[in-house]
Amino acid sequence: MPWPLGVPAALGVLFLVVPLVALLVRAPWSALPRVLSDPAVTDALRLSLLCATAATAVSFVLGVPLAWFLARSRWRLVAFLRALVTLPLVLPPVVGGVALLLALGRTGIVGGPVYRWTSFSLPFTTWAVIIAETFVAMPFLVVTVEGAFRAADQGYEEAAATLGASRLTTFVRVTLPLVGPSLGAGGVLCWARALGEFGATITFAGNTPGRTQTMPLLVYLALEDDLDAAVALSLVLLLVSVVVLVGLRDRWLRPVSLA
């Protein structure tokens, strides 16, 4: 690597790593057993893992077909649709939470009629946590998989079609295996983003212990009166994220092979 590129690259590594090192250095290691044995912590961690996994599953069901449509469609407005789909990537999460309230709240354009007909209110429930996390995390999956669909060799699909395979069979048995590594990478990015979601969750789902209080919300709450507890909880989130990313690295996070 030319040294003019090496210097900013090294600074970039330091910029990303130093805050994590500071977290490790500042961690109250002796107090960790006390903090982690708190039932509120185990409840928040369980809820975070459950909701992040559920949000990732929903994102796969909705996002993969959407990514395929964006990649293969010749519709003139597909560029505008792509911009709308990826908007949550740059939208402040709190704004996303407000938008969800206006759409799915008791007086929302969708939630209002549903509440009047069924008395069911979605906000401030565990389902609201999953929806908020899906809203902010699914674009990561869509963007990753759409790029893979665009790069995949369509010759394999044409060959399958000439052999009599239906379009759905071709998609499931030919197209999806071609983009398998990107599916894994997009899923991991989606899960990690959902696990760390804060703004849309607290706006749309609230902060009720045992029902909507995830680990990021508990960290924010602990930061107000117990810094050691906030650092310890942050360490748990960091550890869970690192374990998942390292564990899936060799198996899924590979560049797409077109050979």
Salt bridges, closest charged atoms under 4 A:
GLU146 OE2 - ARG82 NE 2.79
GLU146 OE2 - ARG150 NE 3.12
GLU157 OE1 - ARG72 NH1 2.86
GLU197 OE1 - ARG193 NH2 3.34
ASP228 OD1 - ARG26 NH1 3.14
